[in-house]
Amino acid sequence: MSKEAIAQKAAIVDEVAEQMKNAVSAIVVDSRGLTVAEVTDLRKQLRDAGIKLRVIKNKVLSRAAEQAGFEGMGDVFVGPSAVAFSEDDAVAPAKILKTFADSNDNLSIKGGIIEGKVADIDTINTFATLPSREDLLAMLANEFMSPVRDVAYALKAVADKKSEEDAA
């Protein structure tokens, strides 16, 4: 193999390692058996959530994971592998892929990386059941507003009672 070919392959490994380091979530799946329409639908769902899906050779994935410091992923990189990279939301790829895999037997989740740690299938499934970031923020805002709302209701009740007394 020529030095130029080796340099090109090393550059690809560096690129994938950098993607792994920058991603808050990188989920590895086996999409063998999916039709073109199903893959297109999956890619669209992921793209709409800001997630990139790449089919990458296992040797490249193994070297990139090792270079990025994610040891112990060797058993994940067996058979055809596609990786969903998300730089913004750790939960979204797990949710989308789990939902898609539940409705389609030809997609299987193999493992991945979530928030800088190697994640097994059980961890990914747990993340898939979590509310999205926006939902969590809405719940938090609602909890902060609850005491204020209670005070407002109490003040309104006092004002209503006072106006009833004045009318009588």
C-alpha positions as CSV (number, residue, x, y, z in Angstrom):
1,M,0.0,0.0,0.0
2,S,1.4,3.4,-0.9
3,K,2.2,6.1,1.6
4,E,-0.5,8.3,0.0
5,A,-3.2,5.6,0.6
6,I,-2.0,5.1,4.2
7,A,-2.1,8.9,4.7
8,Q,-5.7,9.1,3.3
9,K,-6.8,6.3,5.6
10,A,-5.1,7.9,8.6
11,A,-6.9,11.2,7.8
12,I,-10.3,9.3,7.8
13,V,-9.5,7.7,11.2
14,D,-8.5,11.2,12.6
15,E,-11.8,12.7,11.3
16,V,-13.9,9.9,12.8
17,A,-12.0,10.1,16.1
18,E,-12.6,13.9,16.2
19,Q,-16.3,13.3,15.5
20,M,-16.4,10.8,18.4
21,K,-14.7,13.3,20.8
22,N,-17.0,16.2,19.8
23,A,-20.2,14.2,19.9
24,V,-22.3,14.1,23.0
25,S,-23.8,10.9,21.6
26,A,-22.6,8.4,19.0
27,I,-24.9,5.4,18.6
28,V,-23.7,2.4,16.5
29,V,-26.4,0.4,14.7
30,D,-26.6,-2.5,12.3
31,S,-29.0,-1.5,9.4
32,R,-28.5,-4.7,7.4
33,G,-31.8,-5.6,5.7
34,L,-33.4,-2.1,5.6
35,T,-34.8,-1.1,2.3
36,V,-33.7,2.1,0.6
37,A,-37.0,3.8,1.6
38,E,-36.5,2.8,5.2
39,V,-33.0,4.1,5.3
40,T,-34.1,7.3,3.7
41,D,-36.8,7.7,6.3
42,L,-34.4,7.0,9.1
43,R,-31.9,9.5,7.7
44,K,-34.6,12.1,7.4
45,Q,-35.7,11.7,11.0
46,L,-32.1,11.9,12.2
47,R,-31.3,14.9,10.0
48,D,-34.4,16.8,11.2
49,A,-33.0,16.4,14.8
50,G,-29.5,17.6,13.7
51,I,-28.0,14.1,13.8
52,K,-25.6,12.8,11.2
53,L,-25.7,9.1,10.2
54,R,-22.5,7.7,8.6
55,V,-21.7,4.2,7.4
56,I,-18.1,3.6,8.5
57,K,-15.8,0.5,8.1
58,N,-15.3,-1.3,11.4
59,K,-11.5,-1.1,11.2
60,V,-11.8,2.7,10.9
61,L,-14.2,2.8,13.8
62,S,-12.0,0.6,16.0
63,R,-8.9,2.7,15.4
64,A,-10.9,5.9,15.8
65,A,-12.4,4.8,19.1
66,E,-9.0,3.8,20.4
67,Q,-7.5,7.1,19.3
68,A,-10.4,9.0,20.9
69,G,-9.9,7.1,24.2
70,F,-13.0,4.9,24.1
71,E,-11.6,1.5,25.0
72,G,-13.7,-1.7,25.1
73,M,-15.8,-1.1,22.0
74,G,-14.4,-3.9,20.0
75,D,-17.5,-6.1,20.3
76,V,-19.7,-3.3,19.0
77,F,-17.8,-3.0,15.7
78,V,-18.8,-6.3,14.3
79,G,-20.9,-6.7,11.1
80,P,-22.2,-3.7,9.1
81,S,-22.0,-0.5,11.2
82,A,-23.6,2.9,10.9
83,V,-23.0,5.6,13.5
84,A,-25.5,8.4,14.4
85,F,-23.5,11.4,15.7
86,S,-25.1,14.1,17.7
87,E,-23.2,17.2,18.9
88,D,-26.2,18.8,20.7
89,D,-28.6,16.3,22.2
90,A,-27.5,13.1,24.0
91,V,-31.0,11.7,24.1
92,A,-32.3,12.4,20.6
93,P,-30.3,9.7,18.7
94,A,-31.2,7.1,21.3
95,K,-34.9,8.0,21.1
96,I,-35.1,8.1,17.3
97,L,-33.1,4.9,16.8
98,K,-35.0,3.0,19.5
99,T,-38.4,4.0,18.1
100,F,-37.3,3.1,14.6
101,A,-35.8,-0.3,15.8
102,D,-39.0,-1.1,17.7
103,S,-41.1,-0.7,14.5
104,N,-38.5,-2.3,12.2
105,D,-36.8,-5.7,13.0
106,N,-34.0,-5.0,10.5
107,L,-32.4,-2.2,12.6
108,S,-30.5,-3.2,15.7
109,I,-28.7,-1.0,18.2
110,K,-25.2,-2.4,19.0
111,G,-23.8,0.2,21.5
112,G,-22.2,3.6,21.4
113,I,-20.9,6.5,23.3
114,I,-23.1,8.8,25.4
115,E,-21.6,11.9,27.1
116,G,-18.1,10.7,26.8
117,K,-18.6,7.2,28.2
118,V,-19.0,3.9,26.4
119,A,-22.6,2.8,26.5
120,D,-24.1,-0.6,26.2
121,I,-27.6,-1.4,24.8
122,D,-29.3,-1.2,28.2
123,T,-27.8,2.3,28.8
124,I,-28.9,3.5,25.4
125,N,-32.4,2.1,25.9
126,T,-32.5,3.9,29.3
127,F,-31.5,7.2,27.6
128,A,-34.2,6.5,24.9
129,T,-36.9,6.6,27.6
130,L,-35.8,10.0,29.1
131,P,-37.7,13.1,28.2
132,S,-36.0,15.4,25.6
133,R,-34.0,18.4,26.7
134,E,-36.9,20.8,25.8
135,D,-39.4,18.7,27.8
136,L,-37.0,18.7,30.9
137,L,-36.6,22.5,30.6
138,A,-40.4,22.9,30.4
139,M,-40.9,20.7,33.5
140,L,-38.3,22.7,35.4
141,A,-39.9,26.0,34.4
142,N,-43.3,24.6,35.5
143,E,-41.8,23.7,38.9
144,F,-40.4,27.2,39.3
145,M,-43.7,28.8,38.4
146,S,-45.8,26.6,40.7
147,P,-45.2,28.6,43.9
148,V,-45.8,31.9,42.1
149,R,-49.0,30.5,40.6
150,D,-50.2,29.3,44.1
151,V,-49.6,32.8,45.6
152,A,-51.5,34.3,42.7
153,Y,-54.5,32.0,43.2
154,A,-54.4,32.7,47.0
155,L,-54.4,36.5,46.3
156,K,-57.2,36.2,43.8
157,A,-59.3,34.2,46.3
158,V,-58.7,36.8,49.0
159,A,-59.7,39.6,46.5
160,D,-62.8,37.7,45.4
161,K,-63.9,37.1,49.1
162,K,-63.3,40.8,49.8
163,S,-65.4,41.9,46.8
164,E,-68.2,39.5,47.9
165,E,-68.1,41.0,51.4
166,D,-68.2,44.5,50.1
167,A,-71.2,43.6,47.8
168,A,-73.2,42.2,50.8
